[in-house]
Amino acid sequence: MRLLKIEYLLDMAKRLREVNEKRLRRRKKSSRKHGRDGQNRTDTVQEENIEDKN
């Protein structure tokens, strides 16, 4: 009986870890898209400024 509980808890922990990793990966991709990274934000601002000057 105890073994079943331990196996169940280990399985749940494994699933939680997988879900969290997927969520983190998704967040990284979206932050890159929206420029929360910092580096990309300056790139998009510079591109907009060049377009405004032209």
C-alpha positions as CSV (number, residue, x, y, z in Angstrom):
1,M,0.0,0.0,0.0
2,R,2.8,2.4,0.9
3,L,4.6,1.6,-2.3
4,L,1.6,2.6,-4.4
5,K,1.4,6.0,-2.6
6,I,5.1,6.7,-3.2
7,E,4.9,5.7,-6.8
8,Y,1.8,7.9,-7.2
9,L,3.5,10.9,-5.6
10,L,6.6,10.4,-7.7
11,D,4.5,10.3,-10.9
12,M,2.6,13.5,-9.9
13,A,5.9,15.3,-9.2
14,K,7.2,14.2,-12.6
15,R,4.1,15.6,-14.3
16,L,4.3,18.9,-12.4
17,R,7.9,19.3,-13.4
18,E,7.1,18.7,-17.1
19,V,4.3,21.2,-17.0
20,N,6.4,23.8,-15.4
21,E,9.2,23.4,-17.9
22,K,6.8,23.7,-20.8
23,R,5.3,26.9,-19.2
24,L,8.8,28.4,-18.7
25,R,9.7,27.6,-22.3
26,R,6.6,29.3,-23.5
27,R,7.2,32.3,-21.4
28,K,10.7,32.7,-22.7
29,K,9.5,32.6,-26.3
30,S,6.7,35.2,-25.7
31,S,9.0,37.5,-23.8
32,R,11.5,37.5,-26.7
33,K,8.7,38.4,-29.1
34,H,7.5,41.3,-26.9
35,G,11.0,42.6,-26.1
36,R,11.0,41.9,-22.4
37,D,14.4,40.5,-22.9
38,G,16.0,44.0,-23.2
39,Q,18.2,43.3,-26.1
40,N,15.4,42.8,-28.6
41,R,13.5,45.9,-27.3
42,T,16.4,48.2,-28.2
43,D,16.5,46.6,-31.7
44,T,12.8,47.3,-32.4
45,V,13.1,50.9,-31.1
46,Q,16.1,51.6,-33.3
47,E,14.2,50.1,-36.3
48,E,11.2,52.3,-35.6
49,N,13.4,55.4,-35.3
50,I,15.0,54.7,-38.7
51,E,11.6,54.3,-40.3
52,D,10.4,57.6,-38.7
53,K,13.5,59.5,-40.1
54,N,12.8,58.2,-43.6
